[in-house]
Amino acid sequence: MKIAWFCIPAHGHTNPTLGLVKALAEAGHKVYYFSFEMFRAKIENAGATFIPCDEYDFEMEDKENADRVGKDQAFAVELLVSSTLALDEMVTEKIAVLQPDVIVADSIAYWGKLAAMKHGIPFVSSTTTFAFNRYSSRYMKHGVGETLKMLFSMPKVNKQIKRLQEKGYPVKGLLDIVQNDNDTNTVVYTSKYFQPCSDTFSDKYHFIGPSIRPITDAFEKKAKKTVYISMGTVNQNREFYRNCIHALGKTDYQVIISMGTNTDHFDAVPENIELYESVDQMAVLSIADAFITHCGMNSASEGLYFGVPLILFPQTPEQDAVARRAEELGAGFRLPSISKDDIVKAVTRVIEEKNFKRGAKKVSESFKSSGGIKEAVSFIESVGS
């Protein structure tokens, strides 16, 4: 079977797919992965054929554009249409040559879904966030102001839809592109238990649990209790890190902080605080007793997979949805502020109150009892055959 796979240029959307891609390749299927040069090595290591999209006028790679997408939906639609049309000729040519049996695309790599619609090829959505429908979307707090702005910008949106229609894409409106309905074949990298409103999704949705890579570099546990802090690769909140260092430096905890691209230097760091640019997150989580996280879907899932209760500090609406669900299931506690006092209180509470550990363990069990990569391989095979 031949599979064309499309993804956006983001680690959080690419990494969860690699285990599944590897399993498909090992099962004898040919996977052609349309992505970006920075991911070439990872994709080829998983056994797929890498097809670069970098040379096309792909505006989603621009950092300022990426930030604006979350705030301005009309702009987001314009960007998605421009990206789709920039790739249109190359994708059409490749599909004619490769003749894939199935197209798999990240839930935000809409050009993959549109290509499947245009060329009449069976489609599977690869969803690395929660699956969203009208029930679960209440976890995303989009305010009234944003909805009004969206309505006012609809003429612009309709202009973009027209651009797609003129290039042969059979779309009637925005919802055709951005919303998966209950007839959309979908792989979701979480469990039914952790997915909000999972009973409202059809059996075309396969909740396979998170993709957890093996530990490569073991971490030494140096204290009775270990606290891990990571805000993802791009967070630059100097005050937050400084408060964590000062507040937790006065405790007996071993504190491991993954700073990401944060370039700040901290003087006189207490002995119990370990600062790193990056760590083997699985190794650290395997010894952690609490995890202060920005609630990116991958990080939160990895923490909960290891049964580590979370201290929730979301930065975006998507992360807030993950935080709300973890709170709801008793697996985490929301950080009220970044004051030193609140940081210490939150960590102490999550470590000492056993119900948080119980909540995290329950989510962990649901992940481990999901169908995993094996179920996803069978599902994709059934769609493409």
Order of alpha helices (4+ residues) and beta strands (2+ residues): beta-alpha-beta-alpha-beta-alpha-alpha-beta-alpha-beta-alpha-alpha-alpha-beta-beta-beta-alpha-beta-beta-alpha-beta-alpha-beta-alpha-beta-alpha-alpha-alpha
